[in-house]
Amino acid sequence: MTHTTDRRSILRTAGAGAAALGLSGALTSCDTGGTGKARKPGTVTLTLWDYFTPANFQPVLNDLIAGIEAHVAGVRIRRRAIPFADLVNTLNLAAISGDLPDIAIVDNVSMNSLGGNGLLADLTSRVRSWGQAHAYYPGPWASCQIGGKTLGIPNNSNCLALYYNIPILHDAGVTPPTDWDQLADTARRLTTRNRFGLAMSAIRTEEGVFQFLPFLWQSGGDLDTFATSGRTPLAFLKKLIDRGSLSRACVGWTQEDVNARFLSRRAAMQINGPWQIPVLRKAPFDWNVVALPADKTSATCLGGENWVVMATSGHLDKAWQVLEYTQRPSVLVPYLESLGELPARRDLARAGTWTSDPVRNLFLKQLAIARPRRYGPHYADISQAVAEAEQAVLTGSVSPSTGASTAAVKIDKALG
């Protein structure tokens, strides 16, 4: 089973999926585990929260839970699915009421706030004894490192790359760009009255920030120098809009919207992630993917989820055994293949379908340079400031310099 729609769109519409699935009943009674079987005497029940609410995700999670209950002695799993946008807030509220789960699967960017709030158990000593930290790509592993402690284990990973329409580039006599100058020139040459050369998301949410940050990093900058380094990527993207190569409407586009324009041939190239591959396989034209064009350096943004254990769990040892089980190659590979995701473990680079699929393999190789959004407990404020700056600059409300300096005031405060 693979994703049949845009992954982030699925999570945004999870509220409807939650209603369809009857999430009020997703939490089984205390006498049963995730499979509904009677609990054996001496068995502990661990609660698991995640945001995988769509119907097509349920068989995958049910199979995983059945495997856990069959192979981790004395453990039953009681699962609750919560809409993507609500999971972190629900965890914070549960911390106040004292009703936190034992285990959760969270977006890796949420590690900033959850780790800073002290909700997550310190797994450092267990990981040291486990001895498998070296098996993970640096970016995904870094997303679990907060304050010198290991607070999670990567569950899966994704990142961004550049898709292109092969016939359109061939007819225009151009090749896929590898740097910013080529990207600007290629996008200009591919632009027509009915088609933009490039499509990307610049929406005023984390989705847009996810697509903007690689430009910041590629320029050699970072968030702690945004007052100066933020000008370069903002000016570059504004230039693409001024030339007509990138639609001004990108400030309202989600990544699903971007992919829709690429599929309808209204964009010759797009920046997007591997979760679009199942949909793109049905495209009526040939396409391919390359690494994001570089400026001073190469970079892409790390996405994906992490397993975490709550510090309040009364069954830390059992919870850790569950995390260990999920990371066994015999368990992890079919799980990731079913979800259409990529491994965060580099020792599995040749273990799944991503080995024989050149498109997925390209994304897999990019994980080596994928950077996590690890900027402290106030990252949400930082993200909002970046999104506001990008919106203001791309719509022509302010100059790149003003947009960067204004955002930097909020960013520096949040980083401090």
N, C-alpha and C positions, 0 to 999 in steps of 0.2 A: 504494500500500500504506500502511495506517495501523495504528496500534496496535490490537490486538484485546483486550488486557487492560490492567490497571493498569500503568503504566510502571515504577513503583518495585517493584511485585510481580514483574514480569518480571526485574528486575535482582537481586532477592533470591533468586529461584529459578534464577539463572544456572548454579549448579553442576550441576543436572540437565541444563540445556541444553548445558553444556560437554561432559558425558559423551556426550550424544546426537550432538553435532557432532564428537566425537573431537578435542578441542583439542590433544592431543599431536601431531596431524598437521596442525593449522591453520597451523603454521609451515612453509612450503614449503622445499625444499632451496635451497642457495645458488646453484644454477644456474638457478633459475626465479623469476619474479615472482609476484604475487598471482594472476595469471590462469593460471599454469602454463606459459606460453610460454617458449621458450628465450631466454636473455639474450643480447643483442647485444654484440659486443666494444666496450669503452669505456663500457658502461652501468654505473651504480652502483646497487646494491640498497639501498634504505632500508627499515628495519624499522619497522612500525607496530603499536603495542599499543593496544587499546581494550577496553571491557567489554560490547560489543554481541554477546552470545553467542546469544540466541534465534534459532531458525531463520528467523523472518519478517524478521529484520534483515539476513540474509546477502545477498539479492539487491541491497539498497540499497548496502551496502558494496562488494560486488563490482562494481557499476556505477560507483561512485565511483572505485575503484582502476583499473578499465579506462580511465576518462576521464583519470586522472592519467597513466597509462602512455602514453596516446595523445597527450597534449598537453604534457607536461613532458618536454622533450628529455633523453634519456640517463638516465631514471629507471625503475627497476622497484620494485615495492612487495612486501614480504614481511610479511604480516599475522599477528598472533597475538591471539586473543580470550581474555581472562582474566575470570573472574567478578568482578562489581562490587565485592563486599566484599574481594577479594584484590588488586585492581590496585595500590593505593598501596603495600601491603606488598611486593608483588612487585617494584615499581620500586625500593624502598629496598634490598631484598636484592640486586637486580641491580646497584645502585650499588657494593655491597661486592665483588661478584664481577667487576665490570667488564664486564657483559654487558647494558648498557642499550640500549633501542631508539633509533632516531633521532628518531622522532615518536610522540606518544601523544595520545589523546583522553581527557580526564579530567573528572571532576565538578568544577564550578567551585569548590566548597568545598574541594577537595583542593589548590587553589593555595596555601592557607595553609601547609600542611606542606611541599609540594614546593618552593615558592619559598623558604621559609625554610631548607631543607636545601641549597640551592645546586645542585640537580639540573637546573634549567631554564636554557636558553640565554637570554641577554639579546637581545631582538629590537628594542630601542629604536631603534637607528640605521636598521635596515631598515624599521621601521614609519614612521619620519620620512620616509624617501625614498619610501616607498609612497604616503603622503599620504592615506590613507583612514580614519584614526582617527576623524574627525569623523562618519563614516557610521554609527557604532554608538550604541546607547542607552547613556546614562551608566552604568547599573547593570552590564550585562554587560561593558562596557569596563573599569570599575573593578575587576572581579574578576580582571583580568589584570595589574593594576598592583601590584607588590610592591616595597617599598623604593625607590620612585622609578624603577623600571624596568618596561618592558613585557615580560612573560614568557610571553605567550600571545595567541591570537586567539580570540574567542568563536565557538563552533561553532553553537550553538542556544540558545534560552532558553525558560523557562516561569516561571510565578508562580502565586499562589493568588488565588482569588476565591470568592464566595458563590453556590452553586447553590440554587435553590428550586423546590418543586413548585407549579406555577401553580394547579391546581384546589384544593389544600389551602389555600393562602393566600387564594384567592378565597372559598371557603366560610367561612373564618374572618373575612372582612372586613378583612384586613390587607394592607399593601403591603410590598415588600421593604425591610428596614431600611437606613438610611444612617449611623447612628451607634450607639454602644454602648447608650445608653438604649433606642433603638428595637429593637436586637437583643435585649436582655434581655426587653423587653415582648412583642415578636413571638414569640420562642421560647417564652415562658410561655403565650401564647394559643394557640399551635399544638400544645402538649403535651397528649396524652391518655393514657389508661391503656395503650394499645398503641403509642404513638408519641411520640418525643422531638421537641422543637421544632428542635433543632440537633444535628448530629453533627460531630465533628472528631477528629483523631488527637492523642493525648497520650502515645503509646507512648514507652518509655524508650530511644529511639534518635534519630539525627539527623532521622528522619522526623517525630517529635513536636516536636523543637526547631524544625524548619522551619515548622511550623504555629503554634508559640508566639511566635516572634520578632516577627511583625507586630503582635501585641497589645502587646508591649513597646515597639516603635517608635511605634505609634499613641498610646500614653499619653504620649509625649514623652520616654521614657527610652531608655537604651542599656545595653550590658553593663558599661561602666565606671562606671555609677552604680547597679548592680543592687541593692545593699544597701537603697536607698530606692526607686528607680523600679521594681524588680522586684515590689514588693508590690502595686502597682495591678493589673497584668494577672493576677497569681496570685489576688488577691482577687476579681476580676471573674469569672474562670472558676469559682472555687469557689462563688460565688454562684449561677451557672447550675446547678451540680450540686446544691446545697442546695435549690434551687427545683424540681428534677426536670426542668429543661429540657434538660439535657445529661447523658447517662448516665455514671455513675461508671466504667463499663466502658471508657470512652474511653482510659483509661490503658494498655489493652492492644490498642487498635485501630490497625492500619495504615491508610494512606489507601485501600487497596483495601477493607478492612473497612468504612470509613466510606461509601464509594460503594455497597457492597452493601446497607447499611441504607437509604440514600437510594433505591436502586432498588426495594427491597421495601416502600417507603412506611413504614418504621419510623422514619424521620427526615424532617421536612418541609423542612429546610434542611441543607446541608453545606458545609464548607470543603474545597476540593480544587482540583486543577489541570487544565489543558487536556488532559492525557493521558487523562483519563476520558471525553472527548467521544465517541470512537467507540463505547464501550460504552453510554453514555447515549443515543445516537441510537436504540438499540433499546428504550428504556424504553416501557412501555405507558401513559404519561401525558405531558402537556406540562410542560416545565420551561424555566427560563431561568437566566441568571447575571448578577450585578451585582458591582461592586467591593466589597471587604471594608469593612464599616462602620467608620467612623473614630471616634477619640476626640479628642484634641487636634490630631491631624494624620492624614493618610492614608498608608498604607504597606502594602506586600506584600513577600514574600520572593522573591528571585531564585533560580531553579533553572536547570539546564542544564549544558552541557559546553563545554570549551575545547580548542582545539588547542594543543599545546606541542611544543617541540623540546628534546631533551636537550643539555645543555652539552657532553657527551662525544662527541657525534656528529662524525664526521670529514667530514661532508658538509653543513655548515650552510647553504651557499648553495643547494644542491639541495633541502634540507628546507624552506627558506623559500619556494622556488619552488612547492613542493607546497602549502603553506599559502595562498599567493597564489591558486593555481588554485582551491582549494576555496571561495574567497570570491567568485569571479565570479558575478554574479547568474544567468547562464545555467546555472551548475552548482548553486549553492546553493538556488535556489528549488525545483527538482524534488526535490532531495535532502531538504529539509525537509518538503515535502509528502508524500513517501513515508514518512517517519518519523512524520508527524503532529505535528511540532514547530513552533515559532515562530521567526522570524528574530531574531537579536540586532542586525541592521542596520536602522536606522530608515528608510534609503533604500529598503528593500524592503517597506515597510508596505503598499504598494498593488500589489505584484507577484505575490502568490500567492492561493490560495483563501481565506486569512484575510481578504482584502479583502471578498469577497462573503458570508462567513459571519459574522453578527453576534456569535455566541458567541466564535469565535476572535478576532474583532476587538476584543472587550472585553478579552480577555487581552492582546492585543497592545498596546492603549493603556495597560494597567496596567504594562507594562514600563518606562514612563517614570518610575514611582515605585517600581519594584522595587529593593530594597536587597540588595547582595551580602553574604555572611557573610565579610567580610574583616577578621579579627581576629588575624592573626599565626600563627606556626608552631605554637602550642600550642592551636589552636582545638578540637582533639579533647577536651582537658581541660575547656575552657569548655563545650562542648556537653554533656558528661557531667554537669557541675555543674548546668546549667540543667535537664536532663532529670530529675535526681534531685530537684531542688527542686519541679518541677511534679508529679511523682509523689507526693511526700510531702504536698504541700498538697492536691491533689485527692482523695487518699484519706483526708484528715483526720488524718494523722499529726502534722503540725505546722501552725502558723498561717502565713498568708502572710508576715507580718513575719519570723518565725523562718526560714522556708524561704528567703526572699530574702537575709537576712543571712548564713546559713550558706553558701549558694552563692556569695555575693559574695567570701568569703575565698579560695575556690579560683579564682574567675574573676579576681580582682585579681592573684593570683600568676601565673596563666597569661598575663594581659595584660602583666604586668611583665617 
